Amino acid sequence: DEDREPSIREFERREASEPLPAWADLDLDHAFHATRQGVRFTVGPAAHNDILDKLLALNHYRHAEESRTGTRKPAKKSRHRTDPGDGLF
């Protein structure tokens, strides 16, 4: 976490301290539900999908905010070879 830009950490701290009104209406439906790992005590399937949708929207928002403020680092270049004929065989 220390290698991250201080402005990104400040942005996340500011965002994390604000209440998320969109999450207040979420009915988690905690109970025993069937999952891929068997029956588990967890949130209901509808709540699970709502949570994933809200996290995706939050991720898009943060990406846009970081791009707008210039705190987003450019993507790292891939380490994969681009020319398959460059190998030993």
N, CA and C atoms as an extended XYZ file, in Angstrom:
267
Properties=species:S:1:pos:R:3:atomname:S:1:resname:S:1:resid:I:1 pbc="F F F"
N         0.819       -1.187        0.000 N   ASP     1
C         0.000        0.000        0.000 CA  ASP     1
C         0.868        1.258        0.000 C   ASP     1
N         2.085        1.140        0.470 N   GLU     2
C         2.962        2.301        0.562 CA  GLU     2
C         3.440        2.787       -0.796 C   GLU     2
N         3.488        1.911       -1.806 N   ASP     3
C         3.990        2.312       -3.120 CA  ASP     3
C         2.921        3.016       -3.960 C   ASP     3
N         1.711        3.136       -3.453 N   ARG     4
C         0.634        3.802       -4.180 CA  ARG     4
C         0.760        5.310       -4.031 C   ARG     4
N         0.232        6.008       -4.998 N   GLU     5
C         0.245        7.468       -4.981 CA  GLU     5
C        -0.497        7.989       -3.742 C   GLU     5
N         0.053        8.965       -3.059 N   PRO     6
C        -0.654        9.527       -1.896 CA  PRO     6
C        -2.023       10.086       -2.258 C   PRO     6
N        -2.166       10.642       -3.463 N   SER     7
C        -3.463       11.211       -3.843 CA  SER     7
C        -4.517       10.119       -4.003 C   SER     7
N        -4.112        8.927       -4.448 N   ILE     8
C        -5.054        7.811       -4.569 CA  ILE     8
C        -5.475        7.358       -3.174 C   ILE     8
N        -4.507        7.251       -2.274 N   ARG     9
C        -4.835        6.862       -0.896 CA  ARG     9
C        -5.777        7.880       -0.265 C   ARG     9
N        -5.539        9.164       -0.503 N   GLU    10
C        -6.406       10.209        0.051 CA  GLU    10
C        -7.804       10.113       -0.545 C   GLU    10
N        -7.889        9.887       -1.851 N   PHE    11
C        -9.176        9.736       -2.516 CA  PHE    11
C        -9.948        8.562       -1.926 C   PHE    11
N        -9.282        7.403       -1.750 N   GLU    12
C        -9.944        6.228       -1.199 CA  GLU    12
C       -10.358        6.455        0.248 C   GLU    12
N        -9.543        7.126        1.027 N   ARG    13
C        -9.875        7.421        2.419 CA  ARG    13
C       -11.102        8.330        2.476 C   ARG    13
N       -11.151        9.337        1.609 N   ARG    14
C       -12.281       10.260        1.560 CA  ARG    14
C       -13.549        9.529        1.131 C   ARG    14
N       -13.442        8.683        0.111 N   GLU    15
C       -14.601        7.946       -0.391 CA  GLU    15
C       -15.081        6.917        0.622 C   GLU    15
N       -14.144        6.264        1.320 N   ALA    16
C       -14.511        5.227        2.285 CA  ALA    16
C       -15.193        5.825        3.510 C   ALA    16
N       -14.897        7.087        3.810 N   SER    17
C       -15.488        7.686        5.005 CA  SER    17
C       -16.894        8.208        4.748 C   SER    17
N       -17.268        8.379        3.487 N   GLU    18
C       -18.613        8.861        3.166 CA  GLU    18
C       -19.587        7.691        3.138 C   GLU    18
N       -20.792        7.896        3.640 N   PRO    19
C       -21.776        6.810        3.574 CA  PRO    19
C       -22.197        6.548        2.134 C   PRO    19
N       -22.512        5.315        1.845 N   LEU    20
C       -22.948        4.937        0.506 CA  LEU    20
C       -24.455        4.732        0.536 C   LEU    20
N       -25.218        5.748        0.153 N   PRO    21
C       -26.676        5.624        0.239 CA  PRO    21
C       -27.230        4.528       -0.652 C   PRO    21
N       -26.560        4.214       -1.744 N   ALA    22
C       -27.056        3.168       -2.641 CA  ALA    22
C       -26.989        1.793       -1.982 C   ALA    22
N       -26.176        1.648       -0.962 N   TRP    23
C       -26.029        0.360       -0.297 CA  TRP    23
C       -27.015        0.207        0.863 C   TRP    23
N       -27.609        1.288        1.318 N   ALA    24
C       -28.488        1.229        2.481 CA  ALA    24
C       -29.752        0.420        2.211 C   ALA    24
N       -30.219        0.424        0.974 N   ASP    25
C       -31.468       -0.273        0.646 CA  ASP    25
C       -31.251       -1.743        0.297 C   ASP    25
N       -30.051       -2.225        0.430 N   LEU    26
C       -29.718       -3.594        0.039 CA  LEU    26
C       -30.202       -4.589        1.097 C   LEU    26
N       -31.076       -5.520        0.701 N   ASP    27
C       -31.544       -6.583        1.589 CA  ASP    27
C       -30.618       -7.775        1.401 C   ASP    27
N       -29.791       -8.063        2.388 N   LEU    28
C       -28.770       -9.103        2.247 CA  LEU    28
C       -29.316      -10.519        2.299 C   LEU    28
N       -30.463      -10.730        2.912 N   ASP    29
C       -31.083      -12.051        2.962 CA  ASP    29
C       -30.114      -13.117        3.479 C   ASP    29
N       -29.466      -12.827        4.633 N   HIS    30
C       -28.551      -13.800        5.229 CA  HIS    30
C       -29.308      -15.070        5.606 C   HIS    30
N       -28.806      -16.191        5.133 N   ALA    31
C       -29.398      -17.497        5.444 CA  ALA    31
C       -28.475      -18.567        4.861 C   ALA    31
N       -28.872      -19.813        4.980 N   PHE    32
C       -28.128      -20.897        4.350 CA  PHE    32
C       -28.591      -21.000        2.898 C   PHE    32
N       -27.643      -20.842        1.972 N   HIS    33
C       -27.935      -20.873        0.545 CA  HIS    33
C       -27.000      -21.858       -0.143 C   HIS    33
N       -27.482      -22.446       -1.218 N   ALA    34
C       -26.650      -23.349       -2.019 CA  ALA    34
C       -25.641      -22.523       -2.811 C   ALA    34
N       -24.380      -22.923       -2.729 N   THR    35
C       -23.306      -22.286       -3.488 CA  THR    35
C       -22.545      -23.365       -4.235 C   THR    35
N       -21.536      -22.958       -5.010 N   ARG    36
C       -20.712      -23.949       -5.717 CA  ARG    36
C       -19.925      -24.820       -4.739 C   ARG    36
N       -19.713      -24.322       -3.529 N   GLN    37
C       -18.992      -25.087       -2.511 CA  GLN    37
C       -19.947      -25.836       -1.592 C   GLN    37
N       -21.206      -25.890       -1.930 N   GLY    38
C       -22.192      -26.545       -1.088 CA  GLY    38
C       -23.053      -25.515       -0.381 C   GLY    38
N       -23.803      -25.955        0.607 N   VAL    39
C       -24.677      -25.047        1.345 CA  VAL    39
C       -23.832      -24.256        2.342 C   VAL    39
N       -23.973      -22.937        2.281 N   ARG    40
C       -23.201      -22.046        3.146 CA  ARG    40
C       -24.118      -20.976        3.710 C   ARG    40
N       -23.760      -20.452        4.893 N   PHE    41
C       -24.467      -19.304        5.453 CA  PHE    41
C       -23.868      -18.069        4.789 C   PHE    41
N       -24.645      -17.423        3.944 N   THR    42
C       -24.143      -16.304        3.154 CA  THR    42
C       -25.298      -15.410        2.743 C   THR    42
N       -25.009      -14.402        1.955 N   VAL    43
C       -26.072      -13.534        1.433 CA  VAL    43
C       -26.831      -14.289        0.353 C   VAL    43
N       -28.063      -13.879        0.122 N   GLY    44
C       -28.892      -14.522       -0.887 CA  GLY    44
C       -28.396      -14.246       -2.300 C   GLY    44
N       -28.842      -15.045       -3.271 N   PRO    45
C       -28.400      -14.886       -4.652 CA  PRO    45
C       -28.714      -13.499       -5.230 C   PRO    45
N       -29.880      -12.957       -4.924 N   ALA    46
C       -30.225      -11.626       -5.440 CA  ALA    46
C       -29.299      -10.573       -4.835 C   ALA    46
N       -29.033      -10.683       -3.533 N   ALA    47
C       -28.122       -9.746       -2.876 CA  ALA    47
C       -26.714       -9.898       -3.427 C   ALA    47
N       -26.309      -11.126       -3.696 N   HIS    48
C       -24.988      -11.387       -4.260 CA  HIS    48
C       -24.829      -10.667       -5.596 C   HIS    48
N       -25.845      -10.770       -6.446 N   ASN    49
C       -25.794      -10.091       -7.743 CA  ASN    49
C       -25.819       -8.576       -7.575 C   ASN    49
N       -26.620       -8.074       -6.642 N   ASP    50
C       -26.665       -6.632       -6.381 CA  ASP    50
C       -25.306       -6.121       -5.900 C   ASP    50
N       -24.675       -6.873       -5.012 N   ILE    51
C       -23.360       -6.490       -4.496 CA  ILE    51
C       -22.352       -6.420       -5.639 C   ILE    51
N       -22.335       -7.440       -6.495 N   LEU    52
C       -21.398       -7.435       -7.621 CA  LEU    52
C       -21.674       -6.265       -8.560 C   LEU    52
N       -22.946       -5.966       -8.827 N   ASP    53
C       -23.292       -4.835       -9.688 CA  ASP    53
C       -22.812       -3.514       -9.082 C   ASP    53
N       -23.019       -3.354       -7.772 N   LYS    54
C       -22.616       -2.113       -7.107 CA  LYS    54
C       -21.096       -1.983       -7.062 C   LYS    54
N       -20.389       -3.104       -6.847 N   LEU    55
C       -18.927       -3.056       -6.852 CA  LEU    55
C       -18.392       -2.724       -8.244 C   LEU    55
N       -19.017       -3.257       -9.271 N   LEU    56
C       -18.610       -2.951      -10.640 CA  LEU    56
C       -18.814       -1.463      -10.935 C   LEU    56
N       -19.957       -0.930      -10.534 N   ALA    57
C       -20.231        0.491      -10.742 CA  ALA    57
C       -19.232        1.350       -9.967 C   ALA    57
N       -18.909        0.942       -8.741 N   LEU    58
C       -17.939        1.677       -7.937 CA  LEU    58
C       -16.561        1.630       -8.587 C   LEU    58
N       -16.191        0.479       -9.142 N   ASN    59
C       -14.907        0.344       -9.826 CA  ASN    59
C       -14.841        1.277      -11.039 C   ASN    59
N       -15.914        1.334      -11.814 N   HIS    60
C       -15.959        2.229      -12.971 CA  HIS    60
C       -15.865        3.690      -12.522 C   HIS    60
N       -16.552        4.028      -11.437 N   TYR    61
C       -16.502        5.386      -10.910 CA  TYR    61
C       -15.078        5.745      -10.474 C   TYR    61
N       -14.442        4.854       -9.746 N   ARG    62
C       -13.075        5.129       -9.278 CA  ARG    62
C       -12.107        5.258      -10.441 C   ARG    62
N       -12.269        4.410      -11.445 N   HIS    63
C       -11.410        4.503      -12.627 CA  HIS    63
C       -11.581        5.866      -13.305 C   HIS    63
N       -12.823        6.294      -13.477 N   ALA    64
C       -13.093        7.589      -14.105 CA  ALA    64
C       -12.531        8.725      -13.259 C   ALA    64
N       -12.702        8.638      -11.943 N   GLU    65
C       -12.201        9.683      -11.047 CA  GLU    65
C       -10.677        9.743      -11.081 C   GLU    65
N       -10.019        8.593      -11.061 N   GLU    66
C        -8.557        8.566      -11.117 CA  GLU    66
C        -8.057        9.077      -12.463 C   GLU    66
N        -8.751        8.756      -13.539 N   SER    67
C        -8.368        9.258      -14.858 CA  SER    67
C        -8.571       10.766      -14.936 C   SER    67
N        -9.673       11.252      -14.367 N   ARG    68
C        -9.985       12.682      -14.402 CA  ARG    68
C        -8.965       13.491      -13.611 C   ARG    68
N        -8.570       12.991      -12.440 N   THR    69
C        -7.647       13.736      -11.584 CA  THR    69
C        -6.187       13.469      -11.908 C   THR    69
N        -5.926       12.523      -12.792 N   GLY    70
C        -4.552       12.230      -13.169 CA  GLY    70
C        -3.807       11.387      -12.165 C   GLY    70
N        -4.503       10.728      -11.249 N   THR    71
C        -3.832        9.900      -10.245 CA  THR    71
C        -3.717        8.448      -10.681 C   THR    71
N        -4.244        8.140      -11.860 N   ARG    72
C        -4.190        6.762      -12.370 CA  ARG    72
C        -2.870        6.548      -13.088 C   ARG    72
N        -2.150        5.495      -12.715 N   LYS    73
C        -0.899        5.154      -13.380 CA  LYS    73
C        -1.215        4.443      -14.683 C   LYS    73
N        -0.398        4.645      -15.709 N   PRO    74
C        -0.633        3.917      -16.963 CA  PRO    74
C        -0.437        2.424      -16.763 C   PRO    74
N        -1.125        1.645      -17.591 N   ALA    75
C        -1.018        0.188      -17.498 CA  ALA    75
C         0.404       -0.248      -17.813 C   ALA    75
N         0.851       -1.297      -17.131 N   LYS    76
C         2.182       -1.835      -17.390 CA  LYS    76
C         2.177       -2.586      -18.705 C   LYS    76
N         3.305       -2.563      -19.380 N   LYS    77
C         3.413       -3.288      -20.639 CA  LYS    77
C         3.485       -4.781      -20.363 C   LYS    77
N         2.920       -5.542      -21.271 N   SER    78
C         2.902       -6.987      -21.129 CA  SER    78
C         4.309       -7.543      -21.293 C   SER    78
N         4.608       -8.604      -20.593 N   ARG    79
C         5.910       -9.255      -20.704 CA  ARG    79
C         5.889      -10.364      -21.737 C   ARG    79
N         4.727      -10.575      -22.375 N   HIS    80
C         4.605      -11.620      -23.375 CA  HIS    80
C         5.269      -11.182      -24.667 C   HIS    80
N         5.859      -12.147      -25.347 N   ARG    81
C         6.466      -11.853      -26.646 CA  ARG    81
C         5.373      -11.568      -27.659 C   ARG    81
N         5.659      -10.657      -28.561 N   THR    82
C         4.686      -10.355      -29.604 CA  THR    82
C         4.987      -11.127      -30.880 C   THR    82
N         6.234      -11.556      -31.064 N   ASP    83
C         6.623      -12.284      -32.276 CA  ASP    83
C         6.946      -13.731      -31.913 C   ASP    83
N         6.047      -14.687      -32.215 N   PRO    84
C         6.314      -16.078      -31.832 CA  PRO    84
C         7.474      -16.680      -32.607 C   PRO    84
N         7.896      -16.088      -33.712 N   GLY    85
C         9.016      -16.612      -34.479 CA  GLY    85
C        10.354      -16.225      -33.919 C   GLY    85
N        10.376      -15.559      -32.800 N   ASP    86
C        11.601      -15.062      -32.184 CA  ASP    86
C        12.207      -16.068      -31.204 C   ASP    86
N        11.585      -17.233      -31.048 N   GLY    87
C        12.029      -18.204      -30.044 CA  GLY    87
C        13.206      -19.036      -30.511 C   GLY    87
N        13.552      -20.013      -29.701 N   LEU    88
C        14.685      -20.888      -30.002 CA  LEU    88
C        14.334      -21.967      -31.015 C   LEU    88
N        13.106      -22.374      -31.086 N   PHE    89
C        12.734      -23.491      -31.952 CA  PHE    89
C        11.989      -23.035      -33.150 C   PHE    89
